[in-house]
Amino acid sequence: MGQALSHHEREMSGMADNSHGYRLAKKLVLSQIHQGLGLDRTVPNDFAIGAAAVSAETVRFFLSLDMKVLEMITSTEASAMMQITNQLGPGNFRVGKVGRVYPEQQECKIVDLDNRGIGELL
C-alpha cells in the first residue's frame, strides 16, 4: 500500500507517475481490495466527499489504498454550485488544500485568517 501513497505523493508534487512498483501493486493487491469493497463497480480511484472536514491522515489512508478523495465545498445558501477542491492529474491534487477559485462562477473570500493563513471561506 506504500506504493499507492508514494504514487499519489509524486503526483501531488506535479510529477506524472506510473512506476513499475505502483502498476504491480495496483494489479496484484489494490485491485483485490477495491473488488472486495465493491469499488470495481464505481468510477476508478476517485471519490467525492463533502459536508464535513476530513483530516489529512484520513485522506492519506485512502490514497494508500489508491482511492483519491476529492473534497467538495459549497454554500447552499448562496448557490447550488459545488466546488471540487482538488482536481485530477499531476499537480492538481494536494492533501489539506482548499483548491481553486472559479471567479466566473462564484465569488470567494477568506476572512479571519490566523497566523497559519487558515480562515473561513465565504
N, C-alpha and C positions, 0 to 999 in steps of 0.2 A: 504494500500500500504506500510505501515511501516513494515508489516510482511515480505514482499519480500525483502526489503532493509536489515532488520535485518538478514534474512536468508543468504543473499549473504555476508554480513559483517562477519558473523560467518564462512562461507566457506573461505573467504579471510584470516582469521586467522588460517586456517588449520583444522578447525573442521567440520566434516560432520554434516549436519543439515537437519532434516526432521520433525520439530516440528509440533504439532497438530495445532497451530495457523497458521503456514505457509500453511499447507495442506488445511486447511479450507478456508483461503483467496484465495488460488490458485483455489480451486474448485468453490467457490461462486462468487468471484469478478474478479480475474485476468484472468480466462478463458473467462469470458464475454468480458473483454477489448480486449483480443487477438482475439476473434472471431469477434468483431465489427471492428477491424482493418484488418481482413482477415489473421491474423497471425496463425490461426488454420490450414492453408494450407502450412505452412513453417516448417523448422526444429525447434522443440520446444526450445525456450529460448535462442538461440544462433544466433547472427548476426555479420557478419564480416564487418568492415568498413575500409577505408583507404583513402589516398591522402591528408588528412589534419589532423592536430592535433585536438583532441576533449578535451574539458575541463572535469575535474574530476566531476564537478557539472552535466554536461550532462550525463556522464556515470552513476552517482548515480541516476539520474532521471529515466533512462531506467531500472536500477536494481530495483527501487521501483515498476516498472511495471512487474517485473520478466522477463526482457529481458536483457540477458547478451551480452554486446557489446565487441566483440573481435577485437582489433585494429590490423591492418596489416601494416607492413613496407616492403619496397623493394627498391632496387637500380636497376632500369630498365636499366641503362647504363651498369651495370656490370653483371647482372644476371636476369633471368626470375623468379627466386625463390621468393616466397612471404613468409615472416615470420609472423606467427600469434604470436603476442607479449604476449598474455596470453593464457593459456590452460584451459580446463575444469577440474573440480574436486577440492576438498578442498585443499587450499594452493597453487594452481597453477594460480590463478587469483588475480591481485591486481590493483586497480584503480590508474592510474597515473604512472604505471611502464612499462618499455620497454619490459621486458621478458627475454628470454634465448638466448644465442648464440649457434648456431649449428656449431661448428668448422669443422666438417666433410663435411659440405655442403657449407659454406660461411665464409669468413674471415670478422670479425667485429672489429672496433676500435672506441673508443670515444676520440675526440680531443677537445681542447679549453674548458676544464672544468672550470666552475665558482666556487665560494665559496660554492654553494649548491650541487656540484657534477653533475651539469647539463652541457651537452656539445653536440657536434654534432656527430652523429653516421655515420661512414664511412664504 
